[in-house]
Structures are given as structure tokens and as C-alpha cells.
Amino acid sequence: MISLVNPPQLQLREPYAYPPLGLCYLATMLNDVRIDNLAGEKSINLGHADVFGITFPSACKESVMGVMTYIREEYPESKIFLGGPHPTAKPEETFRKYAPDYVLAGEAENLFPYLIRHPSSKAIHDGGIVDNLDTLPFPRRDLIDRDVVVNMTGIHGAEKPSTTILSSRGCPYDCRFCCKCHPMYRVFRDRSPEKVVEEIRMLRDEYGVEHLRFIDDAFTLKRSLPKLCELMQKEETTFICITRADHLNMEMAKSLKLAGCNQVDIGVEYLSDRMLGLMNKRLTVDQIANSVRMLHDVGIEVKMFLMMRYPGETLEDRENTLKMLGELKPEQFTLSVFQPIEGSVLEANSGYFYPDDDVDRQEYQRQILEVLGN
């Protein structure tokens, strides 16, 4: 038996809102497999397995260590594999601190099954990337609870049966706070529109899904976007997506609306050209403003991801951001305090880390709400 483990993630507002699609994809390549989704669990309880494969987001260091300790105590003969974002960013450190049998960097759909069949004396392995995503079967959502697959809380942008889906992997841009240490993050690859729509139909027919959150890093980078939008017009499924402001034009906005898109999330961070330059966003405030206006013109709502306390930020940068927010009026926003992603350019220098200041965050959030009229 192989157990694929999603560790506790109690730092999230709704730990079970996001099905562990990475593990669901990995499960398609395995026999005699189960998924132990512990995302919302306060205590660890795992049945026996010969092999445990644990996905390791960098924010889950303590919970991953807890899972490791449990397995070592209860099932000392079992093999443990650690994969996912943190082992990909820091494979040697992961092996040194957590002492699994194997550390897997990169995308593991092909590597993990191979190592199970052909054990190696080498502990750290790199699976590279999956070049052709259409070669992967649909993720095994049947291995997780149905009420995790289908969310009804509205967190995905609609209070009707909703779930997540992936139509591409990777992002070719290199924002300084983001991890680009491996090709799986840098190399953009998209699935064919036909495959995506086939999965959408499956989700509708088998799970009653009526609304989707595309979790691609940059949805509109796809060369096949016009074809996908054309096919989705026939599906009567609404959706939200994330993209970059410089990869939107009026034709795209109209196509997205006709396809059922009711919200686009944009990684804005700051509405200050100076700060966008410091972050290497390769964006301008004018590009962001034009994209927001286009989306509003066709009836699509906008959510902005905003940031504070990035190195070099000044009061003027916040004032410029507030001024533009008052003009653009996004329907939603999320405000995050800067923390460099492990493996990013900034993370390599701990001097860039600014401790969270809850009073500062609450005041800035109040100011944003005020200019938005909330």
C-alpha cells in the first residue's frame, strides 16, 4: 500500500477548500494507493502503508515534521518520500533536517513510481518536468472526500458547487520574491483545450460542479486561450482565474466573459511603478489600470493581490497605491505582508525579512477599505 499524505495546514482559513491536486495527479500513476488528506486535522492518525509520499509546502515545516515523527514511531519499516515545493527549493536541506528515505525535487509523476519499483542508494532525485501535460490522466479526485472536491462555502467565488482545476503549469516571469529555482516553476506548459473541457464535463457529470477556480499561475498566457474560451461557451460553467495584467486585451476580456468568467485575480502587489520595478514585476501601473478597466467594461469583477512591507517601500508608495485603488475600484482584494518565498532571490538574504506588524497591517487594510468605499 502507498499512502500519499497532505499534511495539516491549519494556517489556512479553510484547509479543506483546496483539493490536493498534486497528489491526485501523482495517484494516477500508482496502483494500490490512497490519499490521506490531513489538511484540517489537529492530530495525526495514519493507517499502515509500505510507502508514504508526503507533499511538503514550505509553510508546513512543523506539520511535516509531525507526520514524519508519527510514521517513524508507528511504522519504522516504511519508506518515506518528501516532495513538493520545499524539497524542490531546498533538497539538501530537506534531507539533512527531515531525514526521509528519499527527497524528490521537481514534478514526480514519473519519478516516484520508478523509485518505488527500482530503489536507489541515492537519496536526492530530480523528476524534472512533465513536458506534455496531456499525457497525464485526470487527477484522482475519487481518492478524497466528496465534500472536499465540491466546495459550497463560496471561497472559490460562487456559492454553488465549486472546485479547482489546473489547465497549465509554470510561469516564465521572475518576480524577485517568487521561487524560480527549478524548471517546474519557470517553464510554462498548457493542456489542450479539448482535454480541459473534457475534465470540466467530467466534473459536472460526476460531481455536479457548476463553478471552477483555475489555479494556474497565469491563465491567459495560454496560446490556446481563444479555443478554450470558445469550447467553454457551450458548457454553461462559470469560473474565476488568475493572470498578469500585461496578458490581457479587450478581445481576451470579451472571450473570457462569454466563456463564463465572472472574476479575474491579478497579482498587483503595488500600484507604484517604483515598487513594481524593485520587484522585477515587469509591469506598469498603466498596464494594470488598463486591464482592470477592460475587465470592468465587459462585466468581469477584479480581485487584486496586494502586498505591504516589501523592502524599499515608502509612505509615498502606499499613498500612490491607495490613490489608484480609489480610481480603479476592484471588487475584492487580499493584503499580504511580504515574506520571501523559499528559494527566491530575496529569501537568500535573511536581511530582507521584515517581521509582521499587525497594527500596521490593520491600519493599511482600513485605509484600503475606505478608498474602496467599504
C-alpha positions in Angstrom: 0.0 0.0 0.0 1.2 3.5 -0.9 -0.1 6.5 1.2 0.1 10.0 -0.3 -0.1 12.4 2.6 -1.3 16.0 2.5 -0.1 17.4 5.9 -2.1 19.6 8.3 -2.4 23.2 7.1 -4.2 24.8 9.9 -2.8 28.2 9.0 -5.3 28.4 6.1 -8.8 29.9 6.5 -10.4 26.8 5.0 -7.8 24.0 5.0 -10.1 21.6 3.1 -11.2 24.2 0.4 -8.4 23.2 -2.0 -8.2 19.5 -3.0 -4.6 18.3 -3.1 -4.5 18.1 -6.9 -0.7 17.4 -7.0 -1.3 14.2 -5.0 -4.3 13.4 -7.1 -2.2 13.6 -10.2 0.5 11.5 -8.7 -2.0 8.9 -7.7 -2.9 8.3 -11.3 0.5 6.8 -11.9 0.2 4.3 -9.0 -1.5 1.1 -8.0 -2.7 0.2 -4.5 -2.7 3.8 -3.4 -4.7 6.0 -1.1 -4.6 9.7 -0.3 -4.6 10.7 3.4 -5.7 14.3 3.4 -4.9 15.7 6.8 -5.2 19.4 5.8 -7.7 20.3 8.5 -6.7 17.7 11.2 -5.3 18.8 14.5 -3.9 15.4 15.3 -2.2 12.8 13.0 -3.6 9.4 12.5 -2.4 7.3 9.6 -3.0 3.7 8.7 -0.2 1.4 7.7 1.5 1.8 4.3 4.6 0.3 2.9 5.5 3.7 1.3 4.5 7.2 2.4 4.8 10.1 0.0 4.4 13.4 1.7 3.9 16.7 -0.1 5.8 19.5 1.6 4.8 23.2 1.2 7.3 25.5 2.8 4.7 26.8 5.2 4.1 23.3 6.7 7.5 22.6 8.3 6.1 21.8 11.7 3.2 19.7 10.5 5.5 17.7 8.1 7.9 17.0 10.9 4.9 15.8 13.0 3.8 13.4 10.2 7.4 12.2 9.8 7.7 11.5 13.6 4.4 9.7 13.6 5.4 7.4 10.7 8.8 6.7 12.2 7.3 5.7 15.5 4.3 3.7 14.2 5.8 2.2 11.0 9.6 2.2 11.3 10.0 -0.2 8.3 8.0 2.0 5.9 9.8 4.2 3.3 9.2 7.9 3.3 9.4 10.2 0.3 9.3 14.0 0.7 8.4 16.0 -2.4 6.7 19.3 -3.4 7.7 23.0 -3.2 10.1 22.9 -0.2 12.1 19.8 -1.3 12.3 21.3 -4.8 13.6 24.6 -3.5 16.0 23.1 -0.9 16.6 19.4 -1.5 19.8 19.0 0.5 18.5 20.9 3.5 15.3 18.8 3.4 17.2 15.6 3.5 19.5 16.9 6.3 16.8 18.2 8.6 14.0 15.7 8.0 15.9 12.5 7.1 13.4 10.9 4.8 14.5 7.9 2.7 14.1 10.0 -0.5 13.8 13.6 -1.4 12.1 14.3 -4.7 12.5 17.7 -6.4 10.5 18.8 -9.4 7.4 17.0 -10.8 7.2 13.5 -9.5 4.6 11.8 -11.7 7.2 9.7 -13.5 10.0 9.6 -10.9 8.1 8.5 -7.8 6.6 5.3 -9.4 10.1 4.5 -10.9 11.8 4.7 -7.5 9.2 2.5 -5.8 9.9 -0.2 -8.4 13.7 0.5 -8.6 15.0 1.6 -5.1 18.2 3.6 -5.2 21.1 4.1 -2.9 21.0 7.8 -3.8 18.7 9.8 -1.6 18.0 13.0 -3.6 16.4 12.8 -7.0 15.0 15.3 -9.5 12.0 14.4 -11.6 12.3 17.4 -13.9 9.1 18.5 -15.6 6.3 16.8 -17.5 6.7 18.4 -21.0 3.3 17.3 -22.3 0.6 17.7 -19.7 -1.9 15.9 -21.9 -0.1 12.7 -21.2 -1.3 12.8 -17.6 -4.7 11.3 -16.8 -7.2 13.4 -14.9 -6.3 13.7 -11.2 -7.8 11.0 -8.9 -10.3 13.1 -7.1 -12.2 9.9 -6.2 -9.5 9.2 -3.6 -10.5 12.2 -1.4 -13.8 13.0 0.3 -16.5 14.3 -2.0 -17.2 17.3 0.2 -13.5 18.3 -0.2 -13.8 18.0 -4.0 -17.0 20.0 -4.1 -16.9 23.2 -2.1 -20.1 25.1 -1.1 -18.7 27.9 1.1 -18.2 30.5 -1.7 -14.4 30.6 -1.2 -13.9 29.9 -4.9 -16.0 32.9 -6.0 -19.5 31.4 -6.2 -22.0 29.9 -3.7 -22.7 26.9 -5.8 -20.9 23.6 -6.3 -17.3 24.6 -7.0 -13.9 23.1 -7.3 -10.4 23.7 -8.5 -8.8 22.7 -11.8 -5.4 23.2 -13.5 -5.1 24.0 -17.2 -1.3 24.9 -17.2 1.8 24.7 -15.1 4.7 27.2 -14.7 5.2 30.9 -15.2 8.1 32.4 -17.3 8.3 35.6 -15.2 10.8 36.2 -12.4 9.4 38.4 -9.7 12.2 38.7 -7.1 10.0 37.4 -4.2 9.0 34.3 -6.1 10.8 30.9 -6.4 12.3 30.2 -9.8 14.9 27.7 -8.7 13.5 24.8 -10.8 12.2 24.4 -14.4 8.8 23.3 -12.9 8.3 26.9 -11.9 9.8 28.6 -14.9 8.7 26.6 -17.9 5.1 27.4 -19.0 3.2 24.4 -20.3 -0.5 24.2 -21.1 -3.0 21.5 -21.6 -5.0 21.2 -24.8 -8.4 23.0 -24.7 -10.1 19.7 -25.5 -8.6 17.9 -22.5 -9.5 20.8 -20.2 -13.1 20.8 -21.4 -13.3 17.0 -21.1 -12.3 17.3 -17.5 -14.9 20.1 -16.9 -17.6 17.9 -18.3 -16.5 15.0 -16.0 -16.6 17.3 -13.0 -20.1 18.4 -13.9 -21.4 14.9 -14.7 -19.8 13.1 -11.7 -19.7 15.8 -9.1 -22.4 18.3 -10.1 -19.7 21.1 -10.3 -21.1 24.4 -11.7 -18.2 26.7 -11.0 -14.5 26.4 -11.3 -11.4 28.1 -9.9 -8.5 27.8 -12.3 -5.4 27.7 -10.1 -2.9 28.3 -13.0 -0.3 30.9 -12.2 -1.1 32.9 -15.3 -4.3 31.7 -17.0 -4.2 34.0 -20.1 -0.6 33.1 -21.1 -2.0 30.1 -23.0 -1.7 30.4 -26.7 -4.8 28.1 -26.9 -6.9 30.5 -24.8 -9.3 31.6 -27.7 -10.1 27.9 -28.5 -10.6 27.1 -24.8 -12.9 30.1 -24.4 -14.8 29.0 -27.5 -15.3 25.5 -26.2 -16.3 26.7 -22.7 -19.1 28.8 -24.0 -21.1 25.6 -24.6 -20.5 24.3 -21.1 -22.5 26.8 -19.0 -19.9 26.7 -16.3 -18.7 29.9 -14.6 -15.2 30.3 -13.4 -12.5 32.6 -11.9 -8.8 32.7 -12.9 -5.5 34.3 -12.0 -3.4 36.2 -14.6 -1.0 39.0 -15.2 -2.3 42.5 -16.2 0.0 42.6 -19.3 -1.5 39.4 -20.7 -5.0 40.9 -21.2 -6.6 42.8 -24.0 -10.1 43.7 -24.9 -10.6 40.7 -27.2 -9.4 38.3 -24.4 -11.7 40.1 -21.9 -14.7 39.6 -24.1 -13.8 36.0 -24.8 -13.4 35.3 -21.0 -16.8 36.8 -20.3 -18.5 34.8 -23.0 -16.8 31.6 -21.7 -18.3 32.2 -18.2 -15.6 34.1 -16.4 -17.0 36.3 -13.6 -13.8 37.3 -11.8 -10.1 37.7 -12.7 -7.5 37.8 -9.9 -4.4 39.9 -10.7 -1.1 39.9 -8.8 -0.7 43.7 -8.4 1.3 44.0 -5.2 1.7 47.8 -5.5 0.2 50.4 -7.7 3.5 52.2 -7.8 5.9 52.0 -10.8 8.9 52.3 -8.5 7.9 49.3 -6.4 6.9 47.3 -9.4 10.4 47.9 -10.7 12.1 46.9 -7.4 10.1 43.6 -7.5 11.0 43.0 -11.2 7.3 42.5 -11.9 7.9 43.7 -15.5 4.6 45.6 -15.2 3.5 49.2 -15.1 0.6 50.9 -13.3 -0.8 51.9 -16.6 -0.9 48.3 -17.8 -2.7 47.3 -14.6 -5.2 50.2 -14.8 -6.0 49.4 -18.5 -6.6 45.8 -17.7 -8.9 46.5 -14.8 -10.9 48.9 -16.9 -11.2 46.4 -19.8 -12.4 43.7 -17.4 -15.0 46.1 -15.8 -16.1 47.2 -19.2 -17.1 43.6 -20.1 -18.7 42.9 -16.8 -15.9 40.9 -15.1 -15.1 41.6 -11.5 -11.5 42.1 -10.3 -9.6 40.9 -7.3 -6.2 42.4 -6.6 -3.5 40.7 -4.6 -1.7 43.5 -2.7 1.4 43.5 -0.7 2.9 45.6 2.1 6.4 45.9 3.8 8.4 44.9 0.7 12.0 46.1 1.1 12.3 49.7 -0.1 8.6 50.5 0.4 7.9 54.2 1.4 4.8 56.0 2.6 4.6 57.6 -0.9 4.3 54.1 -2.5 1.4 53.3 -0.2 -0.2 56.6 -0.9 0.1 56.1 -4.7 -1.4 52.6 -4.3 -4.4 54.0 -2.3 -5.0 56.7 -4.8 -5.1 54.3 -7.8 -7.3 51.8 -5.8 -9.8 54.6 -5.3 -9.8 55.2 -9.1 -9.9 51.6 -10.2 -12.3 50.2 -7.5 -11.5 46.5 -7.6 -14.4 44.4 -6.1 -12.1 42.4 -3.9 -8.5 42.4 -2.6 -6.2 40.4 -0.5 -3.4 42.1 1.5 -0.3 40.2 2.4 2.7 41.1 4.4 5.9 40.4 2.4 7.7 37.2 3.1 10.1 35.9 0.5 9.2 32.5 -0.9 11.9 29.9 0.0 14.2 29.6 -3.0 13.6 33.1 -4.2 16.3 35.7 -4.8 15.3 37.7 -1.7 15.0 34.6 0.5 18.7 34.0 0.1 19.4 37.1 2.1 17.7 36.9 5.5 18.2 40.7 6.0 15.2 41.2 3.7 12.8 39.6 6.1 10.5 42.2 7.8 8.6 40.9 10.8 4.8 41.2 10.6 3.3 44.2 12.2 -0.3 43.5 12.9 -1.1 47.1 13.8 0.4 48.4 10.6 -1.5 45.8 8.6 -4.8 46.6 10.2 -4.4 50.3 9.6 -3.4 49.8 5.9 -6.3 47.4 5.4 -8.6 50.0 6.9 -7.3 52.7 4.5 -7.8 50.4 1.5 -11.4 49.6 2.6 -12.0 53.3 3.0 -10.9 54.3 -0.5 -12.9 51.4 -2.0 -16.0 52.7 -0.2 -16.4 49.7 2.1 
